[in-house]
Amino acid sequence: MKRENGKTEKVPVTSRLDTPIEVEYYLHGGILPFVLRQLLQR
């Protein structure tokens, strides 16, 4: 995170993948790349 004064602060976060489709989106780099790959396979 970058503050207005220019200093950078690191903030730990936790992310959850609750469903198999969320895992697929993550593995493909997000929902948009996933959908585009699906469209190109057709």
mmCIF file of the N, C-alpha and C atoms, coordinates in Angstrom:
data_MODEL
# 
_entry.id   MODEL 
# 
loop_
_atom_site.group_PDB 
_atom_site.id 
_atom_site.type_symbol 
_atom_site.label_atom_id 
_atom_site.label_alt_id 
_atom_site.label_comp_id 
_atom_site.label_asym_id 
_atom_site.label_entity_id 
_atom_site.label_seq_id 
_atom_site.pdbx_PDB_ins_code 
_atom_site.Cartn_x 
_atom_site.Cartn_y 
_atom_site.Cartn_z 
_atom_site.occupancy 
_atom_site.B_iso_or_equiv 
_atom_site.pdbx_formal_charge 
_atom_site.auth_seq_id 
_atom_site.auth_comp_id 
_atom_site.auth_asym_id 
_atom_site.auth_atom_id 
_atom_site.pdbx_PDB_model_num 
ATOM 1   N N  . MET A 1 1  ? 0.845   -1.162  0.000   1.00 0.00 ? 1  MET A N  1 
ATOM 2   C CA . MET A 1 1  ? 0.000   0.000   0.000   1.00 0.00 ? 1  MET A CA 1 
ATOM 3   C C  . MET A 1 1  ? 0.896   1.232   0.000   1.00 0.00 ? 1  MET A C  1 
ATOM 4   N N  . LYS A 1 2  ? 0.609   2.184   -0.835  1.00 0.00 ? 2  LYS A N  1 
ATOM 5   C CA . LYS A 1 2  ? 1.380   3.416   -0.884  1.00 0.00 ? 2  LYS A CA 1 
ATOM 6   C C  . LYS A 1 2  ? 0.563   4.554   -0.278  1.00 0.00 ? 2  LYS A C  1 
ATOM 7   N N  . ARG A 1 3  ? 1.152   5.209   0.705   1.00 0.00 ? 3  ARG A N  1 
ATOM 8   C CA . ARG A 1 3  ? 0.489   6.312   1.408   1.00 0.00 ? 3  ARG A CA 1 
ATOM 9   C C  . ARG A 1 3  ? 0.629   7.612   0.639   1.00 0.00 ? 3  ARG A C  1 
ATOM 10  N N  . GLU A 1 4  ? -0.184  8.593   0.988   1.00 0.00 ? 4  GLU A N  1 
ATOM 11  C CA . GLU A 1 4  ? -0.115  9.906   0.344   1.00 0.00 ? 4  GLU A CA 1 
ATOM 12  C C  . GLU A 1 4  ? 1.243   10.563  0.545   1.00 0.00 ? 4  GLU A C  1 
ATOM 13  N N  . ASN A 1 5  ? 1.903   10.267  1.684   1.00 0.00 ? 5  ASN A N  1 
ATOM 14  C CA . ASN A 1 5  ? 3.207   10.868  1.948   1.00 0.00 ? 5  ASN A CA 1 
ATOM 15  C C  . ASN A 1 5  ? 4.336   10.159  1.199   1.00 0.00 ? 5  ASN A C  1 
ATOM 16  N N  . GLY A 1 6  ? 4.004   9.155   0.384   1.00 0.00 ? 6  GLY A N  1 
ATOM 17  C CA . GLY A 1 6  ? 4.997   8.464   -0.428  1.00 0.00 ? 6  GLY A CA 1 
ATOM 18  C C  . GLY A 1 6  ? 5.560   7.205   0.197   1.00 0.00 ? 6  GLY A C  1 
ATOM 19  N N  . LYS A 1 7  ? 5.274   6.976   1.475   1.00 0.00 ? 7  LYS A N  1 
ATOM 20  C CA . LYS A 1 7  ? 5.784   5.784   2.146   1.00 0.00 ? 7  LYS A CA 1 
ATOM 21  C C  . LYS A 1 7  ? 4.974   4.564   1.726   1.00 0.00 ? 7  LYS A C  1 
ATOM 22  N N  . THR A 1 8  ? 5.658   3.443   1.650   1.00 0.00 ? 8  THR A N  1 
ATOM 23  C CA . THR A 1 8  ? 5.016   2.189   1.295   1.00 0.00 ? 8  THR A CA 1 
ATOM 24  C C  . THR A 1 8  ? 4.823   1.363   2.560   1.00 0.00 ? 8  THR A C  1 
ATOM 25  N N  . GLU A 1 9  ? 3.653   0.770   2.691   1.00 0.00 ? 9  GLU A N  1 
ATOM 26  C CA . GLU A 1 9  ? 3.343   -0.060  3.850   1.00 0.00 ? 9  GLU A CA 1 
ATOM 27  C C  . GLU A 1 9  ? 2.855   -1.417  3.350   1.00 0.00 ? 9  GLU A C  1 
ATOM 28  N N  . LYS A 1 10 ? 3.400   -2.480  3.904   1.00 0.00 ? 10 LYS A N  1 
ATOM 29  C CA . LYS A 1 10 ? 2.948   -3.821  3.547   1.00 0.00 ? 10 LYS A CA 1 
ATOM 30  C C  . LYS A 1 10 ? 1.846   -4.244  4.514   1.00 0.00 ? 10 LYS A C  1 
ATOM 31  N N  . VAL A 1 11 ? 0.790   -4.811  3.945   1.00 0.00 ? 11 VAL A N  1 
ATOM 32  C CA . VAL A 1 11 ? -0.357  -5.231  4.734   1.00 0.00 ? 11 VAL A CA 1 
ATOM 33  C C  . VAL A 1 11 ? -0.623  -6.702  4.422   1.00 0.00 ? 11 VAL A C  1 
ATOM 34  N N  . PRO A 1 12 ? -0.532  -7.578  5.416   1.00 0.00 ? 12 PRO A N  1 
ATOM 35  C CA . PRO A 1 12 ? -0.812  -8.995  5.147   1.00 0.00 ? 12 PRO A CA 1 
ATOM 36  C C  . PRO A 1 12 ? -2.308  -9.210  4.909   1.00 0.00 ? 12 PRO A C  1 
ATOM 37  N N  . VAL A 1 13 ? -2.626  -10.073 3.962   1.00 0.00 ? 13 VAL A N  1 
ATOM 38  C CA . VAL A 1 13 ? -4.022  -10.390 3.664   1.00 0.00 ? 13 VAL A CA 1 
ATOM 39  C C  . VAL A 1 13 ? -4.190  -11.893 3.521   1.00 0.00 ? 13 VAL A C  1 
ATOM 40  N N  . THR A 1 14 ? -5.403  -12.353 3.655   1.00 0.00 ? 14 THR A N  1 
ATOM 41  C CA . THR A 1 14 ? -5.740  -13.754 3.451   1.00 0.00 ? 14 THR A CA 1 
ATOM 42  C C  . THR A 1 14 ? -6.815  -13.824 2.382   1.00 0.00 ? 14 THR A C  1 
ATOM 43  N N  . SER A 1 15 ? -6.655  -14.762 1.458   1.00 0.00 ? 15 SER A N  1 
ATOM 44  C CA . SER A 1 15 ? -7.621  -14.928 0.383   1.00 0.00 ? 15 SER A CA 1 
ATOM 45  C C  . SER A 1 15 ? -8.222  -16.332 0.470   1.00 0.00 ? 15 SER A C  1 
ATOM 46  N N  . ARG A 1 16 ? -9.492  -16.441 0.105   1.00 0.00 ? 16 ARG A N  1 
ATOM 47  C CA . ARG A 1 16 ? -10.168 -17.742 0.118   1.00 0.00 ? 16 ARG A CA 1 
ATOM 48  C C  . ARG A 1 16 ? -10.652 -18.114 -1.273  1.00 0.00 ? 16 ARG A C  1 
ATOM 49  N N  . LEU A 1 17 ? -10.502 -19.376 -1.592  1.00 0.00 ? 17 LEU A N  1 
ATOM 50  C CA . LEU A 1 17 ? -11.089 -19.943 -2.800  1.00 0.00 ? 17 LEU A CA 1 
ATOM 51  C C  . LEU A 1 17 ? -12.051 -21.022 -2.321  1.00 0.00 ? 17 LEU A C  1 
ATOM 52  N N  . ASP A 1 18 ? -13.342 -20.736 -2.391  1.00 0.00 ? 18 ASP A N  1 
ATOM 53  C CA . ASP A 1 18 ? -14.341 -21.610 -1.783  1.00 0.00 ? 18 ASP A CA 1 
ATOM 54  C C  . ASP A 1 18 ? -14.932 -22.660 -2.712  1.00 0.00 ? 18 ASP A C  1 
ATOM 55  N N  . THR A 1 19 ? -14.868 -22.435 -4.012  1.00 0.00 ? 19 THR A N  1 
ATOM 56  C CA . THR A 1 19 ? -15.503 -23.374 -4.937  1.00 0.00 ? 19 THR A CA 1 
ATOM 57  C C  . THR A 1 19 ? -14.504 -23.796 -6.015  1.00 0.00 ? 19 THR A C  1 
ATOM 58  N N  . PRO A 1 20 ? -14.759 -24.914 -6.642  1.00 0.00 ? 20 PRO A N  1 
ATOM 59  C CA . PRO A 1 20 ? -13.867 -25.360 -7.718  1.00 0.00 ? 20 PRO A CA 1 
ATOM 60  C C  . PRO A 1 20 ? -13.737 -24.339 -8.853  1.00 0.00 ? 20 PRO A C  1 
ATOM 61  N N  . ILE A 1 21 ? -14.819 -23.620 -9.182  1.00 0.00 ? 21 ILE A N  1 
ATOM 62  C CA . ILE A 1 21 ? -14.725 -22.639 -10.270 1.00 0.00 ? 21 ILE A CA 1 
ATOM 63  C C  . ILE A 1 21 ? -13.836 -21.470 -9.865  1.00 0.00 ? 21 ILE A C  1 
ATOM 64  N N  . GLU A 1 22 ? -13.847 -21.092 -8.593  1.00 0.00 ? 22 GLU A N  1 
ATOM 65  C CA . GLU A 1 22 ? -12.950 -20.033 -8.123  1.00 0.00 ? 22 GLU A CA 1 
ATOM 66  C C  . GLU A 1 22 ? -11.499 -20.457 -8.265  1.00 0.00 ? 22 GLU A C  1 
ATOM 67  N N  . VAL A 1 23 ? -11.213 -21.721 -8.025  1.00 0.00 ? 23 VAL A N  1 
ATOM 68  C CA . VAL A 1 23 ? -9.857  -22.248 -8.217  1.00 0.00 ? 23 VAL A CA 1 
ATOM 69  C C  . VAL A 1 23 ? -9.477  -22.160 -9.689  1.00 0.00 ? 23 VAL A C  1 
ATOM 70  N N  . GLU A 1 24 ? -10.398 -22.518 -10.570 1.00 0.00 ? 24 GLU A N  1 
ATOM 71  C CA . GLU A 1 24 ? -10.142 -22.425 -12.015 1.00 0.00 ? 24 GLU A CA 1 
ATOM 72  C C  . GLU A 1 24 ? -9.845  -20.988 -12.426 1.00 0.00 ? 24 GLU A C  1 
ATOM 73  N N  . TYR A 1 25 ? -10.641 -20.037 -11.947 1.00 0.00 ? 25 TYR A N  1 
ATOM 74  C CA . TYR A 1 25 ? -10.396 -18.630 -12.256 1.00 0.00 ? 25 TYR A CA 1 
ATOM 75  C C  . TYR A 1 25 ? -9.010  -18.222 -11.801 1.00 0.00 ? 25 TYR A C  1 
ATOM 76  N N  . TYR A 1 26 ? -8.638  -18.617 -10.598 1.00 0.00 ? 26 TYR A N  1 
ATOM 77  C CA . TYR A 1 26 ? -7.322  -18.273 -10.041 1.00 0.00 ? 26 TYR A CA 1 
ATOM 78  C C  . TYR A 1 26 ? -6.206  -18.865 -10.901 1.00 0.00 ? 26 TYR A C  1 
ATOM 79  N N  . LEU A 1 27 ? -6.348  -20.131 -11.262 1.00 0.00 ? 27 LEU A N  1 
ATOM 80  C CA . LEU A 1 27 ? -5.310  -20.798 -12.056 1.00 0.00 ? 27 LEU A CA 1 
ATOM 81  C C  . LEU A 1 27 ? -5.154  -20.172 -13.437 1.00 0.00 ? 27 LEU A C  1 
ATOM 82  N N  . HIS A 1 28 ? -6.213  -19.573 -13.960 1.00 0.00 ? 28 HIS A N  1 
ATOM 83  C CA . HIS A 1 28 ? -6.169  -18.933 -15.270 1.00 0.00 ? 28 HIS A CA 1 
ATOM 84  C C  . HIS A 1 28 ? -5.816  -17.458 -15.202 1.00 0.00 ? 28 HIS A C  1 
ATOM 85  N N  . GLY A 1 29 ? -5.586  -16.940 -13.994 1.00 0.00 ? 29 GLY A N  1 
ATOM 86  C CA . GLY A 1 29 ? -5.203  -15.536 -13.858 1.00 0.00 ? 29 GLY A CA 1 
ATOM 87  C C  . GLY A 1 29 ? -6.377  -14.584 -13.726 1.00 0.00 ? 29 GLY A C  1 
ATOM 88  N N  . GLY A 1 30 ? -7.555  -15.107 -13.451 1.00 0.00 ? 30 GLY A N  1 
ATOM 89  C CA . GLY A 1 30 ? -8.744  -14.273 -13.274 1.00 0.00 ? 30 GLY A CA 1 
ATOM 90  C C  . GLY A 1 30 ? -9.881  -14.743 -14.150 1.00 0.00 ? 30 GLY A C  1 
ATOM 91  N N  . ILE A 1 31 ? -11.051 -14.149 -13.939 1.00 0.00 ? 31 ILE A N  1 
ATOM 92  C CA . ILE A 1 31 ? -12.233 -14.592 -14.680 1.00 0.00 ? 31 ILE A CA 1 
ATOM 93  C C  . ILE A 1 31 ? -12.158 -14.200 -16.159 1.00 0.00 ? 31 ILE A C  1 
ATOM 94  N N  . LEU A 1 32 ? -11.602 -13.022 -16.451 1.00 0.00 ? 32 LEU A N  1 
ATOM 95  C CA . LEU A 1 32 ? -11.541 -12.596 -17.854 1.00 0.00 ? 32 LEU A CA 1 
ATOM 96  C C  . LEU A 1 32 ? -10.654 -13.516 -18.690 1.00 0.00 ? 32 LEU A C  1 
ATOM 97  N N  . PRO A 1 33 ? -9.410  -13.813 -18.269 1.00 0.00 ? 33 PRO A N  1 
ATOM 98  C CA . PRO A 1 33 ? -8.614  -14.754 -19.058 1.00 0.00 ? 33 PRO A CA 1 
ATOM 99  C C  . PRO A 1 33 ? -9.271  -16.131 -19.165 1.00 0.00 ? 33 PRO A C  1 
ATOM 100 N N  . PHE A 1 34 ? -9.948  -16.557 -18.108 1.00 0.00 ? 34 PHE A N  1 
ATOM 101 C CA . PHE A 1 34 ? -10.651 -17.843 -18.140 1.00 0.00 ? 34 PHE A CA 1 
ATOM 102 C C  . PHE A 1 34 ? -11.725 -17.852 -19.216 1.00 0.00 ? 34 PHE A C  1 
ATOM 103 N N  . VAL A 1 35 ? -12.558 -16.820 -19.228 1.00 0.00 ? 35 VAL A N  1 
ATOM 104 C CA . VAL A 1 35 ? -13.646 -16.737 -20.206 1.00 0.00 ? 35 VAL A CA 1 
ATOM 105 C C  . VAL A 1 35 ? -13.091 -16.620 -21.621 1.00 0.00 ? 35 VAL A C  1 
ATOM 106 N N  . LEU A 1 36 ? -12.060 -15.817 -21.810 1.00 0.00 ? 36 LEU A N  1 
ATOM 107 C CA . LEU A 1 36 ? -11.473 -15.672 -23.147 1.00 0.00 ? 36 LEU A CA 1 
ATOM 108 C C  . LEU A 1 36 ? -10.909 -16.985 -23.652 1.00 0.00 ? 36 LEU A C  1 
ATOM 109 N N  . ARG A 1 37 ? -10.256 -17.741 -22.786 1.00 0.00 ? 37 ARG A N  1 
ATOM 110 C CA . ARG A 1 37 ? -9.735  -19.053 -23.194 1.00 0.00 ? 37 ARG A CA 1 
ATOM 111 C C  . ARG A 1 37 ? -10.878 -19.984 -23.582 1.00 0.00 ? 37 ARG A C  1 
ATOM 112 N N  . GLN A 1 38 ? -11.966 -19.928 -22.815 1.00 0.00 ? 38 GLN A N  1 
ATOM 113 C CA . GLN A 1 38 ? -13.127 -20.754 -23.134 1.00 0.00 ? 38 GLN A CA 1 
ATOM 114 C C  . GLN A 1 38 ? -13.698 -20.391 -24.508 1.00 0.00 ? 38 GLN A C  1 
ATOM 115 N N  . LEU A 1 39 ? -13.783 -19.091 -24.807 1.00 0.00 ? 39 LEU A N  1 
ATOM 116 C CA . LEU A 1 39 ? -14.312 -18.647 -26.104 1.00 0.00 ? 39 LEU A CA 1 
ATOM 117 C C  . LEU A 1 39 ? -13.395 -19.050 -27.249 1.00 0.00 ? 39 LEU A C  1 
ATOM 118 N N  . LEU A 1 40 ? -12.091 -18.969 -27.027 1.00 0.00 ? 40 LEU A N  1 
ATOM 119 C CA . LEU A 1 40 ? -11.144 -19.309 -28.091 1.00 0.00 ? 40 LEU A CA 1 
ATOM 120 C C  . LEU A 1 40 ? -11.107 -20.802 -28.385 1.00 0.00 ? 40 LEU A C  1 
ATOM 121 N N  . GLN A 1 41 ? -11.481 -21.622 -27.419 1.00 0.00 ? 41 GLN A N  1 
ATOM 122 C CA . GLN A 1 41 ? -11.489 -23.087 -27.626 1.00 0.00 ? 41 GLN A CA 1 
ATOM 123 C C  . GLN A 1 41 ? -12.651 -23.537 -28.492 1.00 0.00 ? 41 GLN A C  1 
ATOM 124 N N  . ARG A 1 42 ? -13.651 -22.676 -28.644 1.00 0.00 ? 42 ARG A N  1 
ATOM 125 C CA . ARG A 1 42 ? -14.841 -23.053 -29.435 1.00 0.00 ? 42 ARG A CA 1 
ATOM 126 C C  . ARG A 1 42 ? -14.608 -22.916 -30.907 1.00 0.00 ? 42 ARG A C  1 
# 
